[in-house]
C-alpha cells in the first residue's frame, strides 16, 4: 500500500480507517477499473478470457518481472528481462506472436 499510494496517504488510510470511494480508489491506483456491481462478474470474465487467450508464458514472466522490479537493482532487472525475452522467444507463443505480426493477423496463442 505504501509503495502504491505513498507514505503520507498510506498513513491517512491506515490511521483513520475511513471508507474509500470507488472513485478515490481508482484515482489512487488501488483498483484498475470501476464498474457497476451488475457488470462486475461479466467484466471479470472478459479480463480472464483475454488473459487466457494471450501469450501466457510472456504474461507470467512479465508478472514476475513487475513484482520483482522494486526489489531489484538495475543490473539484475536487465539480466532478468533479457532471460525472460529469451525464454519467451523460444516458446511457440513467442514465434506465433512474431508470425502473426509479420502476417498482419490476430495471434492464436496456445500457452507454450
C-alpha distances in whole Angstrom, upper triangle without the diagonal:
4,5,5,6,8,8,11,9,6,10,11,9,10,13,15,13,15,15,13,16,16,17,14,12,14,14,10,10,8,12,14,17,19,22,24,24,28,26,23,25,27,24,23,26,27,23,24,28,27,25,28,30,29,29,27,28,26,23,23,23,21,18,19,19,16,14,16,16,13,15,19,21,23,26,24,22,26,27,25,25,29,29,27,30,33,32,31,34,36,35,37,34,34,38,37,35,37,40,39,38,41,43,41,40,37,36,37,34,35,32,34
4,5,5,5,5,8,8,5,8,11,10,10,13,15,15,16,17,16,18,19,19,16,14,16,15,11,12,11,15,17,20,21,25,27,28,31,30,27,29,31,28,26,29,30,26,28,31,30,28,31,33,31,31,29,30,28,25,25,25,22,20,20,20,17,15,16,15,12,14,18,20,22,25,23,22,25,27,25,25,29,30,28,30,33,33,32,35,37,37,39,36,35,39,39,37,39,42,41,39,43,45,43,42,39,38,39,36,37,34,36
4,6,6,7,11,10,9,12,14,13,14,17,19,18,19,20,18,20,19,20,17,15,15,15,11,11,11,14,16,19,21,25,28,28,31,30,27,29,30,27,25,28,28,25,26,29,28,25,29,31,28,28,27,27,25,22,22,22,19,17,17,16,13,12,13,12,9,12,15,17,18,21,20,18,22,24,22,22,26,26,25,27,30,30,29,32,34,33,36,33,32,36,36,33,35,39,38,36,39,41,40,39,36,35,36,34,35,32,33
4,6,9,11,9,9,12,13,12,14,17,18,17,18,17,15,17,16,16,13,11,12,11,8,7,7,11,12,16,18,21,24,25,28,26,23,25,27,24,22,26,25,22,24,27,25,23,27,29,27,27,26,26,24,21,21,21,19,16,17,17,13,13,15,13,11,14,17,19,20,23,22,20,23,25,23,23,26,27,25,27,30,30,29,32,34,33,35,32,31,35,35,32,34,37,36,34,38,40,38,37,34,33,34,32,33,31,32
4,7,8,6,6,10,10,10,12,14,15,15,15,15,13,15,15,15,11,10,11,10,6,7,8,12,14,16,18,21,24,25,28,27,24,27,28,25,24,28,27,24,26,29,28,26,30,32,30,30,29,30,28,25,25,25,22,20,21,21,17,16,18,17,14,17,20,22,23,26,25,23,26,28,27,26,30,31,29,30,34,33,32,35,38,37,38,35,35,38,38,35,37,40,39,37,41,42,40,40,37,36,37,35,37,34,36
4,6,6,6,9,10,11,12,14,16,16,17,18,16,18,18,18,14,14,15,13,10,11,12,15,17,20,22,25,28,29,32,31,28,31,32,29,28,31,31,28,29,33,31,29,33,34,32,33,31,32,30,27,27,27,24,22,22,21,18,17,18,17,14,16,19,21,22,25,25,23,26,28,27,26,30,31,30,31,35,34,34,36,39,38,40,37,37,40,40,37,39,42,41,39,43,45,42,42,40,39,40,38,39,37,38
4,6,5,6,9,10,10,12,14,15,16,18,17,19,20,20,17,16,18,16,13,14,14,18,20,23,24,28,30,31,34,33,30,33,35,32,30,34,34,31,32,35,34,32,35,37,35,36,34,34,32,30,29,29,27,24,25,24,21,19,20,19,16,17,21,22,24,27,26,25,28,30,29,29,33,33,32,34,37,37,36,39,42,41,43,40,40,43,43,40,42,46,44,43,46,48,46,46,43,42,43,41,42,39,40
4,5,5,6,9,10,11,12,14,15,17,15,18,20,19,15,15,18,15,12,15,15,19,21,23,24,28,30,30,34,33,31,34,35,32,31,35,35,32,34,37,36,34,37,40,38,38,37,37,35,32,32,32,29,27,28,27,24,23,24,22,19,21,24,25,27,30,30,28,31,34,32,32,36,37,35,37,40,40,39,42,45,44,46,43,42,46,46,43,45,48,47,45,48,50,48,47,45,44,45,43,45,42,43
4,5,5,6,9,10,11,12,12,13,12,14,16,15,12,12,14,12,9,12,12,15,18,20,20,24,26,27,30,30,27,30,32,29,28,32,32,29,31,34,33,32,35,37,35,36,35,35,33,31,31,31,28,26,27,26,23,22,23,22,19,22,25,26,28,31,30,28,31,34,32,32,35,36,34,36,40,39,38,41,43,42,44,41,41,44,44,41,43,46,44,43,46,48,46,45,42,42,43,41,42,40,42
4,5,5,6,8,10,10,12,13,12,15,16,17,13,12,15,14,10,12,11,15,18,20,21,24,26,26,30,29,27,29,31,28,27,31,31,28,30,33,32,30,33,36,34,35,33,34,32,29,29,29,27,24,25,25,21,20,21,21,18,20,23,25,27,30,29,27,30,32,30,30,34,35,33,35,38,37,37,40,42,41,43,40,40,43,43,40,43,46,44,43,46,48,46,45,42,41,42,40,41,38,40
4,5,5,6,8,10,11,14,14,17,19,19,16,15,18,17,14,16,15,18,22,24,24,27,29,29,33,32,30,32,34,32,30,34,35,32,33,37,36,34,37,39,38,38,37,37,36,33,32,32,30,27,28,28,25,23,24,24,20,22,25,27,29,32,31,30,33,35,33,34,37,38,36,38,41,41,40,43,45,44,47,44,43,47,47,44,46,49,48,47,50,52,50,49,46,45,46,44,45,42,43
4,6,5,6,8,9,11,11,14,17,17,13,14,17,15,13,16,14,18,21,23,22,26,27,27,31,31,28,31,33,31,30,34,34,32,33,37,36,35,38,40,38,39,38,39,37,34,34,34,32,29,30,30,27,25,27,26,23,25,28,30,32,35,34,32,35,38,36,36,40,40,38,40,43,43,42,45,47,46,48,45,45,48,48,45,47,50,48,47,51,52,50,49,46,45,46,44,45,43,45
4,6,6,5,7,9,8,12,14,15,12,11,15,14,11,14,12,15,19,20,20,23,24,24,28,28,25,28,30,28,26,30,31,29,30,33,33,32,34,37,36,37,35,36,35,32,31,32,30,27,28,28,25,23,25,25,22,24,28,30,31,35,33,31,35,37,34,34,38,39,36,39,42,41,40,43,45,44,45,42,42,46,45,43,45,48,46,45,49,50,48,47,44,43,44,42,43,40,42
4,6,5,8,11,11,15,17,18,15,14,18,17,14,16,14,17,21,23,22,25,26,26,30,30,27,29,32,29,28,32,33,30,31,35,34,33,35,38,37,38,36,37,36,32,32,32,30,27,28,28,25,23,25,25,22,24,27,30,32,35,33,31,35,37,34,35,39,39,37,39,42,41,40,44,45,44,46,43,43,47,47,44,47,49,48,47,51,52,50,49,46,45,45,43,43,40,42
4,6,9,12,13,17,19,20,17,17,20,20,17,19,17,21,24,26,25,28,29,28,32,32,30,32,35,33,31,35,36,34,35,38,38,36,39,42,41,42,40,40,39,36,35,36,34,31,31,32,29,27,28,28,25,26,30,32,34,37,36,35,38,40,38,38,42,42,40,43,46,45,44,47,49,48,50,47,47,51,50,48,50,53,51,50,54,56,53,52,49,48,49,46,47,44,46
4,5,9,11,14,17,18,15,16,19,19,16,19,17,20,24,25,24,26,27,26,30,31,28,31,34,32,31,34,35,33,34,38,38,37,39,42,41,42,40,42,40,37,36,37,35,32,33,34,30,28,30,30,27,29,33,35,37,40,38,37,40,42,40,40,44,44,42,44,47,46,45,49,50,49,51,48,48,51,51,48,51,54,52,51,54,56,53,52,49,48,49,47,48,45,47
4,7,9,12,15,17,14,14,17,18,15,18,15,18,21,22,21,23,24,23,27,28,25,27,30,28,27,31,32,30,31,35,35,34,36,39,38,40,38,39,38,35,34,35,33,30,31,32,29,27,29,29,27,28,32,34,36,39,38,36,39,41,38,38,42,42,40,42,45,44,43,46,48,47,48,45,46,49,48,46,49,51,49,49,52,54,51,50,46,46,46,44,45,42,44
4,6,9,13,14,12,12,16,16,14,17,15,17,20,21,19,21,22,21,25,26,24,26,29,27,26,30,31,29,31,34,34,34,36,39,38,40,38,40,38,35,35,36,34,31,32,33,30,28,31,30,28,30,34,36,37,41,39,37,40,42,40,39,43,44,41,43,46,45,44,47,49,47,49,45,46,49,48,46,49,51,49,48,52,53,50,49,46,45,46,44,45,43,45
4,6,10,12,10,10,13,14,13,15,13,14,18,18,16,18,18,17,21,22,20,23,26,24,23,27,28,26,28,31,31,31,33,36,36,37,36,38,37,33,33,35,32,29,31,32,29,27,30,30,28,30,34,36,37,41,39,37,40,42,39,39,42,43,40,42,45,44,42,45,47,45,46,43,44,47,46,44,46,49,46,46,50,50,48,46,43,43,43,41,42,40,43
4,7,8,6,6,10,11,10,12,10,11,15,14,13,15,16,16,20,20,18,21,24,21,21,25,26,24,26,29,29,28,31,33,33,35,33,35,34,30,31,32,30,27,29,29,26,25,28,28,26,28,31,34,35,38,37,34,37,39,36,36,39,40,37,39,42,41,39,42,45,43,44,40,41,44,43,40,43,46,43,42,46,47,44,43,40,40,40,39,40,38,40
4,5,5,6,9,10,10,12,11,11,14,13,10,13,13,14,17,18,16,20,22,19,20,23,24,23,25,28,27,27,30,32,32,34,33,35,34,30,31,33,30,27,30,31,27,26,29,29,28,30,33,36,36,40,38,35,38,40,38,37,40,41,38,39,43,41,39,42,45,43,43,40,40,44,42,40,42,45,42,41,45,46,43,41,38,38,39,38,39,37,40
4,5,5,6,9,10,10,9,8,10,9,7,9,10,11,15,15,13,17,18,16,16,20,20,19,21,24,24,24,27,29,28,31,30,32,31,27,28,30,27,25,28,28,25,24,28,27,26,29,32,34,35,38,36,33,36,38,35,34,38,38,35,36,40,39,36,39,42,39,40,37,37,40,39,36,39,41,38,38,41,42,39,38,34,35,35,34,36,34,37
4,5,5,6,9,10,10,9,11,9,8,10,12,14,17,16,16,19,20,18,18,22,22,20,23,26,25,25,28,30,29,32,31,33,31,28,29,31,28,26,29,29,25,25,28,27,27,30,32,34,34,38,37,33,36,38,36,34,38,39,36,37,40,39,37,40,42,40,41,37,38,41,39,36,39,41,38,37,41,42,38,37,35,35,36,35,37,35,38
4,5,5,6,8,8,9,12,11,10,14,15,17,20,20,18,22,23,20,20,24,24,22,25,28,27,26,30,31,30,32,32,34,32,28,29,31,28,25,28,28,24,24,27,26,24,27,30,32,32,36,35,32,34,37,35,33,37,38,35,36,40,39,37,40,42,41,42,38,38,41,40,37,40,42,40,39,42,43,40,39,36,37,38,36,38,36,39
4,6,5,6,5,6,9,9,9,12,14,15,19,18,16,19,21,18,18,21,21,19,22,25,24,23,27,28,28,29,28,30,29,25,26,27,24,22,24,25,21,21,24,23,22,25,27,30,30,34,32,29,32,34,32,31,34,35,32,33,37,36,34,37,39,37,39,35,35,39,37,35,37,40,37,36,40,41,38,37,34,34,35,33,35,33,36
4,5,5,6,5,6,7,7,11,13,15,18,17,15,18,19,16,16,20,19,17,20,23,21,21,25,26,25,27,27,29,27,23,25,26,23,21,24,24,20,20,23,22,22,25,27,29,29,33,31,28,31,33,31,29,33,33,30,31,35,34,32,35,37,36,36,33,33,36,35,32,34,37,34,33,37,38,35,34,31,31,32,31,33,31,34
4,6,8,8,9,10,10,14,17,19,22,20,19,22,23,19,20,23,23,20,23,26,24,24,28,29,28,29,29,31,28,25,27,27,24,22,25,24,21,21,24,22,21,25,27,29,29,32,31,28,30,33,31,29,33,34,31,32,36,36,33,36,39,37,38,35,35,38,37,34,36,38,36,35,38,39,36,36,33,33,35,33,36,34,36
4,6,8,10,11,12,16,19,20,23,22,20,23,24,21,21,24,24,21,24,26,25,24,28,29,28,29,28,30,28,24,25,26,23,21,23,23,19,19,21,20,18,22,24,26,26,30,29,26,29,31,29,28,32,33,30,31,35,34,33,35,38,37,38,35,34,38,37,34,36,39,37,35,39,40,38,37,34,34,35,34,35,33,35
4,5,7,9,11,15,18,19,22,20,18,21,22,18,18,21,21,18,20,23,21,21,24,26,24,25,24,26,24,21,22,22,19,17,20,19,16,16,19,18,17,20,22,24,24,28,27,24,26,28,26,25,28,29,27,28,31,31,29,32,34,33,34,31,31,34,33,30,33,35,33,32,36,37,34,34,31,30,32,30,32,30,32
4,7,9,11,14,17,17,20,19,16,19,20,17,16,20,20,17,19,22,21,20,23,26,24,26,24,26,24,21,21,23,20,17,20,20,16,16,19,18,17,20,23,25,26,29,28,25,27,30,27,26,30,30,27,29,32,31,30,33,35,33,35,31,31,35,34,31,34,37,35,34,37,39,36,35,32,31,32,30,32,29,32
4,6,7,11,14,14,17,15,13,15,17,14,13,16,16,14,16,19,18,18,21,23,22,24,22,25,23,19,20,22,19,17,20,20,17,17,20,20,19,22,25,27,28,31,29,26,28,30,27,26,30,30,27,28,32,31,29,32,34,32,33,29,30,33,32,29,32,35,32,32,35,36,34,32,29,29,29,28,29,27,30
4,7,10,14,15,17,15,13,15,15,12,11,15,14,11,14,17,15,15,18,20,19,21,20,22,21,17,19,20,17,15,19,19,16,16,20,19,20,23,24,27,27,30,28,25,27,29,26,24,28,28,25,26,30,29,26,29,31,29,30,27,27,30,29,26,29,31,29,28,32,33,30,29,26,25,26,25,27,25,28
4,7,10,12,14,12,10,13,13,10,10,14,13,11,14,17,15,16,19,20,20,22,22,25,23,19,21,23,20,19,22,23,19,20,24,23,23,26,28,31,30,33,32,28,30,32,30,28,31,32,28,29,32,31,29,31,34,31,32,28,29,32,30,27,30,32,30,29,33,33,30,29,26,26,27,26,28,26,29
4,7,9,12,10,9,12,13,10,11,15,14,13,16,18,18,19,22,23,23,26,25,28,26,23,25,27,24,22,25,26,23,23,27,26,26,29,31,34,34,37,35,32,34,36,33,31,35,35,32,33,36,35,32,35,37,35,35,31,32,35,33,31,34,35,33,32,36,36,33,31,28,29,29,29,30,29,32
4,6,8,6,6,10,10,8,10,13,13,13,16,17,17,19,21,22,23,26,26,29,28,24,26,28,26,24,27,28,25,26,29,29,29,32,34,37,37,40,38,35,36,38,35,34,37,37,34,34,38,36,33,36,38,35,35,32,33,36,33,31,34,36,33,32,36,36,33,31,28,28,29,28,30,29,33
4,5,5,6,10,11,10,12,14,15,15,18,20,20,22,24,25,26,29,29,32,31,27,29,32,29,27,31,32,29,29,33,33,33,36,38,40,40,43,41,38,40,42,39,37,40,41,37,38,41,39,37,39,41,39,38,35,36,39,36,34,38,39,36,36,39,39,36,34,31,31,31,31,33,32,35
4,5,5,8,10,10,11,14,15,16,17,19,20,22,23,25,26,29,28,32,31,28,29,32,30,27,30,32,29,29,33,33,33,36,38,41,41,44,42,39,41,42,39,38,41,41,37,38,41,39,37,40,41,39,38,35,37,39,37,35,39,40,37,37,41,40,38,35,32,32,32,31,32,31,35
4,6,7,8,10,11,13,14,16,17,19,20,22,23,24,26,30,29,32,32,28,30,33,31,29,32,34,31,31,35,35,36,38,40,43,43,46,44,41,43,44,41,39,42,42,38,39,42,40,38,40,42,39,38,35,37,39,37,35,38,39,36,37,40,40,37,34,31,31,31,31,32,31,35
4,6,5,6,9,10,11,12,14,15,16,18,20,21,23,26,25,29,29,25,27,30,28,26,29,31,28,29,32,33,33,36,38,41,41,43,41,38,40,41,38,36,39,39,35,36,39,37,34,37,38,35,35,31,33,36,33,31,35,36,32,33,36,36,33,30,27,28,28,27,28,28,32
4,6,5,6,9,10,11,12,14,15,17,18,20,21,24,23,27,26,23,24,27,25,23,26,28,26,25,29,30,30,33,35,38,38,40,38,35,37,38,35,34,37,36,33,34,37,35,32,35,37,34,33,30,32,34,32,30,34,35,32,33,36,36,33,31,27,27,27,26,27,26,30
4,5,5,6,9,10,10,12,14,15,16,18,20,23,22,25,26,22,23,27,25,23,26,28,26,26,30,31,32,34,36,39,39,41,39,36,37,39,35,34,37,36,32,33,36,34,31,34,35,32,32,28,31,33,31,29,33,34,31,32,36,35,33,30,26,26,25,25,25,24,28
4,5,5,6,9,10,10,12,14,15,16,18,22,21,25,25,22,23,27,25,23,27,29,27,27,31,31,33,35,36,39,39,41,39,36,37,39,35,33,36,36,32,33,35,33,30,33,34,31,30,27,29,31,29,27,31,32,28,29,33,32,30,27,23,24,23,23,23,23,27
4,5,5,6,9,10,11,12,14,15,17,20,20,23,23,19,21,24,22,21,24,26,24,24,28,28,29,32,33,36,36,38,36,33,34,36,32,31,33,33,29,30,33,31,28,31,32,29,29,25,27,30,27,25,29,30,27,27,31,31,28,26,22,22,22,22,23,22,26
4,5,5,6,9,10,11,12,14,15,18,17,21,21,17,18,22,20,18,22,24,21,22,25,26,27,29,31,34,34,36,34,31,32,34,30,29,32,31,27,28,31,29,26,29,31,28,27,24,26,29,26,25,28,30,27,28,31,31,29,26,23,22,22,20,21,20,24
4,5,5,6,9,10,10,12,14,17,16,20,20,17,19,22,21,19,23,25,23,23,27,28,30,32,33,36,36,38,35,32,34,34,31,29,32,31,28,28,31,28,26,28,30,26,26,22,25,27,25,24,27,28,25,26,30,29,27,24,21,20,19,18,19,18,22
4,5,5,6,9,10,11,12,16,16,19,19,16,18,21,20,19,23,24,23,23,27,27,29,32,33,35,35,37,34,31,32,33,30,28,31,30,26,27,29,27,24,27,28,25,24,21,23,25,23,21,25,25,22,23,27,26,24,21,18,18,17,17,18,18,22
4,5,5,6,9,10,11,14,13,17,16,13,15,18,17,15,19,20,19,20,23,24,25,28,29,32,31,33,31,27,29,30,27,25,27,27,23,24,27,25,22,24,26,23,23,19,21,24,21,20,23,25,22,23,26,26,24,21,18,17,17,16,17,16,20
4,5,5,6,9,10,13,12,15,16,12,14,17,16,15,18,20,19,19,23,24,26,28,29,32,32,33,31,28,29,30,26,25,27,26,23,24,26,23,21,24,25,22,21,18,20,23,21,20,23,24,22,23,27,27,25,22,18,17,16,15,15,14,18
4,5,5,6,9,12,12,15,16,13,15,18,18,17,20,22,21,22,25,26,29,30,31,34,33,35,32,29,30,31,28,26,28,27,23,24,26,24,21,23,24,21,20,17,19,21,19,18,22,22,20,21,25,24,22,19,15,15,13,12,13,13,17
4,6,5,6,10,10,14,14,11,14,17,16,15,19,20,19,21,24,24,27,29,29,32,31,32,30,27,28,29,25,23,25,25,21,21,24,22,18,21,22,19,18,15,17,19,17,15,19,20,17,18,22,21,19,17,13,12,12,11,13,13,16
4,5,5,8,7,11,11,8,10,13,12,12,15,17,16,17,20,21,24,26,26,29,28,29,27,24,25,26,22,20,23,22,18,19,21,19,16,19,20,17,17,13,15,18,16,15,18,20,18,19,22,22,21,18,15,13,13,11,12,10,14
4,5,8,7,11,12,10,11,14,15,14,17,19,19,20,23,24,27,28,28,31,30,31,29,26,27,27,24,22,24,23,19,20,22,19,16,19,20,16,15,12,15,18,15,15,19,20,18,19,23,22,21,19,15,13,11,9,9,8,12
4,7,8,11,12,11,13,16,16,16,19,21,21,22,25,26,28,30,30,32,31,32,30,27,27,28,25,23,24,23,20,19,21,19,16,18,19,15,14,11,14,15,13,12,16,17,14,16,20,19,18,15,11,9,8,6,8,8,12
4,6,9,9,8,10,13,12,13,16,17,18,19,22,22,25,27,27,29,28,29,27,24,24,24,21,19,20,20,16,16,18,16,13,15,16,13,12,9,11,13,11,10,14,15,13,14,18,18,17,14,11,8,8,6,8,8,11
4,6,5,6,9,10,11,12,14,15,16,18,20,21,24,25,25,27,26,26,24,21,21,21,18,16,17,16,13,13,14,12,9,11,13,10,9,6,8,10,9,8,12,13,12,14,17,17,17,15,12,9,9,6,7,6,8
4,5,5,6,8,10,10,12,14,15,16,18,20,23,24,23,26,25,25,23,20,21,21,17,16,18,16,12,13,15,12,10,13,13,10,11,8,10,13,12,12,15,17,16,17,20,21,21,19,16,13,12,8,8,5,7
4,5,5,6,9,10,11,12,14,16,17,18,22,22,21,24,23,23,20,18,18,18,15,13,14,13,9,10,11,8,6,10,10,8,10,8,8,12,12,12,14,17,17,18,20,22,22,20,18,14,13,10,10,6,6
4,5,5,6,8,10,10,12,14,15,16,20,21,19,22,20,21,18,16,16,16,13,11,12,11,8,8,10,9,6,9,11,9,11,8,8,12,12,10,13,16,16,16,19,20,20,19,17,13,14,11,12,9,9
4,6,5,6,9,10,10,12,14,15,18,20,19,22,21,22,19,16,17,18,14,13,15,14,10,11,14,12,10,13,15,12,14,11,11,15,15,13,16,18,17,18,21,22,21,20,17,15,15,12,13,10,11
4,5,5,6,9,10,11,12,14,17,18,18,21,20,21,18,16,17,17,13,12,15,13,10,12,14,11,10,14,15,13,15,12,13,17,17,16,18,21,20,21,24,25,25,23,20,18,17,14,14,10,11
4,5,5,6,9,10,11,12,16,16,15,18,17,17,15,12,13,13,9,9,11,10,6,9,11,9,8,12,13,12,15,13,12,16,17,15,18,21,21,21,23,25,25,24,22,19,19,15,16,13,12
4,5,5,6,8,10,10,14,15,14,17,16,17,15,12,13,13,10,8,11,11,8,10,13,12,10,13,15,14,17,14,13,17,18,15,17,21,20,20,23,25,24,23,21,18,19,16,17,14,15
4,5,5,6,9,10,13,14,14,17,17,18,16,13,15,16,12,11,15,14,11,13,16,14,13,17,18,17,19,17,16,20,20,18,21,24,23,23,26,28,27,26,23,20,21,18,18,15,16
4,6,5,6,9,11,12,12,15,15,16,13,11,13,13,10,10,13,12,9,13,15,13,13,17,18,17,20,18,17,21,22,20,22,25,25,25,28,30,29,28,26,23,23,20,20,17,17
4,5,5,6,9,10,9,12,12,13,10,7,10,11,7,7,11,11,8,11,14,13,13,16,18,18,21,19,17,21,22,20,21,25,25,24,27,29,28,28,26,23,24,21,22,19,18
4,5,5,8,10,10,13,13,15,13,10,12,14,11,10,14,14,12,14,17,16,16,19,21,20,23,20,19,23,24,21,23,26,26,25,28,30,29,28,26,24,25,22,23,20,21
4,6,7,8,10,13,14,16,13,11,14,15,12,12,16,16,14,16,19,18,18,21,23,22,25,22,22,25,26,24,26,29,29,28,31,33,32,31,29,26,27,24,24,21,22
4,6,5,6,10,11,13,10,8,12,12,10,11,14,14,13,16,18,17,18,21,22,22,25,23,22,26,27,25,27,30,30,29,32,34,33,33,31,28,29,26,26,23,23
4,5,5,8,9,11,9,7,10,12,10,10,14,15,13,16,18,18,19,21,23,23,26,24,23,26,27,25,26,30,30,28,31,34,33,33,30,28,29,26,27,24,24
4,6,8,10,13,11,9,13,15,13,14,17,18,17,19,22,22,22,25,27,27,30,28,26,30,31,28,30,33,33,32,35,37,36,36,33,31,33,30,31,28,28
4,7,10,12,10,9,13,14,12,14,17,17,17,20,22,22,23,25,27,27,30,29,27,31,32,30,31,35,35,34,36,39,38,38,35,33,34,31,32,28,28
4,6,8,6,6,9,10,10,11,14,15,15,17,19,20,21,23,25,25,29,27,25,29,30,28,29,33,33,32,34,37,36,37,34,32,33,30,31,28,27
4,5,5,6,9,10,11,12,14,15,16,18,20,21,22,24,26,27,30,29,27,30,32,30,30,34,34,33,35,38,37,38,36,34,35,32,33,30,29
4,5,5,6,9,10,10,12,14,15,16,18,20,21,22,24,26,29,27,25,28,30,27,28,31,32,30,32,35,35,35,34,32,33,31,32,29,28
4,5,5,6,9,10,11,12,14,15,17,18,20,21,23,25,28,27,24,27,30,27,27,31,32,30,32,35,35,36,35,32,34,31,32,29,28
4,5,5,6,8,10,11,12,14,15,16,18,20,21,23,26,25,23,26,28,26,27,30,31,30,32,35,35,35,33,31,32,29,30,27,25
4,5,5,6,9,10,10,12,14,15,16,18,20,21,24,23,21,24,26,24,24,28,28,27,29,32,32,32,30,28,29,26,27,24,24
4,5,5,6,9,10,11,12,14,15,16,18,20,23,22,19,22,24,22,22,26,27,25,27,30,30,31,29,27,29,26,27,25,23
4,5,5,6,9,10,11,12,14,15,17,19,22,22,19,22,24,22,22,26,27,26,28,31,31,32,30,28,29,26,27,24,22
4,5,5,6,9,10,11,12,14,15,17,20,19,17,20,22,21,21,25,26,25,27,30,30,30,28,25,26,23,24,21,19
4,5,5,6,9,10,10,12,14,15,19,17,15,18,20,18,18,22,23,22,24,26,26,27,25,23,24,21,22,20,18
4,5,5,6,9,10,11,12,14,18,17,14,17,19,18,17,21,22,21,22,26,26,27,26,23,24,21,23,20,18
4,5,5,6,9,10,11,13,16,16,13,16,19,18,18,21,23,22,24,26,27,27,26,23,24,21,21,18,16
4,5,5,6,8,10,11,14,13,11,14,16,15,16,19,20,20,22,24,25,24,23,20,20,17,18,15,14
4,5,5,6,9,10,13,12,9,12,14,13,13,16,18,17,18,21,22,22,21,18,19,16,18,16,14
4,5,5,6,9,12,12,9,11,15,14,14,17,19,18,19,22,23,23,22,19,20,17,18,16,14
4,6,5,7,10,10,9,11,14,14,14,17,19,19,20,23,24,23,22,18,18,15,15,13,10
4,5,5,8,7,5,8,11,10,11,14,15,15,17,19,20,20,18,15,15,12,13,11,9
4,5,8,8,5,6,9,9,9,12,14,14,15,17,18,18,18,14,15,13,14,13,11
4,7,8,7,7,10,11,11,13,16,16,17,19,21,21,20,16,16,14,14,13,9
4,5,5,7,9,10,11,13,14,16,17,18,20,19,17,14,13,10,10,9,6
4,5,5,6,9,10,10,12,14,15,16,18,16,15,11,10,8,8,8,6
4,5,5,6,9,10,10,12,14,15,16,14,12,9,8,5,6,6,6
4,5,5,7,9,10,11,13,14,15,15,13,10,11,9,10,10,8
4,5,5,6,9,10,11,12,14,14,13,10,11,10,11,12,10
4,5,5,6,8,10,10,12,10,10,6,7,7,9,11,10
4,6,5,6,9,10,10,10,9,6,8,8,11,12,12
4,6,5,6,9,10,10,11,9,11,11,14,15,14
4,5,5,6,8,9,10,8,10,11,14,16,15
4,6,5,6,5,6,5,8,10,13,15,16
4,5,5,6,8,8,11,13,16,18,18
4,5,8,10,10,14,15,18,20,20
4,6,9,10,12,15,18,20,20
4,7,9,12,15,18,20,21
4,6,9,12,16,18,19
4,7,9,13,15,17
4,6,10,12,13
4,7,10,11
4,6,8
4,6
4
